[in-house]
Amino acid sequence: MADQYRANAKRGEVSFSTLQQQLIILGLLDASRYVACEIHAVATEPSHFHVLASWRGERSGMLVSNSLRGRVKRELNTTEHRRWLARDASRRQVKSRTHFEHLMETYLPKHGGLKWNQQQGIYE
C-alpha cells in the first residue's frame, strides 16, 4: 500500500529535517491553546508525525485534527512551500487507559525523530 501511495504522489516524499520536526512540535503546542485541546505527546520521524491529544466538548476529531494540521502546514511553509501532509490523517480514537499508556510509554518513544511530552519537553 505504501508503494502505491508513493507511485500516486505528485511530489517527492517528504523528509522532515530536525528543524522541521521542532517546528511541528512547537506549532502543535502553540495551536493547542487556540484549539482548546491538550497535547499529551508528539513523536516525529523524517516521514511523518503523531500527536496524542485530548479535548472536552462536542467537537469532532476531524475538526481538532484539521485545526492542528493547518498550523503545522503554516509552520512548515516557513521553510519551504510545498504539500507537506497527506490529505487524510489517521484520527484513531484512544478508548482506554491501557491504549493511552501503550502509546505514551511504548509506541511513541520508539520513533526515531524528535519527541515531546509533558514530563520531558522536547527530546530525541
N, C-alpha and C positions, 0 to 999 in steps of 0.2 A: 504494500500500500504506500509506503514512504517513497518507493521508487516511482510509482505512478504520480504521486504528488509532485515530485521533482521534475518529472517529464512534462507535466502540465504547467509548471510555473513559468511565468513570462520573464521573470528576472532571476538572477542567480540567487543561490541560497544566502540567507542572512548569516553573518558571523559577528556576534556581539563582542566588541573589544571589552577590555576591563573597564575603560572609561564609560562605555555604553551600558555595561552591566550596572555600574554605580549610578548612572543617570536613571536607569529603570527603577532601581530601589528607591532612590531619593524622590523621584517623581511619584511613585506609588504612595510613599509615606506622606508627601505633601497633599496629594489628591485625597487621601483618606479623610482629611479634615473637612473638605468641602462635600465629599460624598457621604459623610457621616457613617463611615464604617471603620472597623478596627482591623488593622493588618496584624496578623499573628506571626507570619513568616513569609519570606521571599527566597526563592532559590533560582539561580541563573545558570545557564550553560551558554556556550557560544551560539547555539542554535535556537534556544527557547528559554522561557522562564515560567515559574509557577508562583502563584500568590495564594496564600491561605488567609482569607478574610471572613469577617462576620459582620452582621448588622441587624438592627432591630427594625421592626415595622413590616409593611406590606410590599416593599419594593422587590421587584423580581431580581433574580441573579443576573439576568441579561442586562438590566438597567445598570446595576452596580458595575458589572464587568465592562460594559461599554464605556462608562464614565472613566474607570481606571485605565482602560486601554487607550482611550483618547489622550489622556495625559501622558502616558508612556510614548505614544507616537509623537506628540509635540516635543517631548524631551529629546527623543532620538533624532528628530528632524533638525535639531540644532547642530548635529554632527554631519548629517548628510540627508538630502531629500530623496526618499525612496519609499517603496511599500515595505514596511517593517514587519507587519504582523499578518498572519493568516486571517482569512475572513471570519472563520468560526473558531472561537476559543472554547476549550473544554470548560464547562460550568458544572462539573460534578459536585454534587452536594455532599457535605460531610454530615452523616446522620447519627454517628455515635461517638462517644468519647474515645473508644478504642481506636476508631479510624483516625480521629484527630491526633491522638498521641502517636500513632504509627507514622503519620505524615510529619509531625514535629520532630520525632526522635530518630526515625529511621530513613524514610524516603527522601525528604528534602535535604537533610545534611549530606546525603550521598552525592548530590550534584557537584559538578566539578568547578563551577564558576563562583562568583561572589554570592554570599548568602547574607541574610539579615533575619534576626529575630529579636523579640523584645528584651531578652536577657543579655544577649551578646552584642547587639548592634550589627554593623557590617563586619563580616569575617570571611576568610577563604576556606 
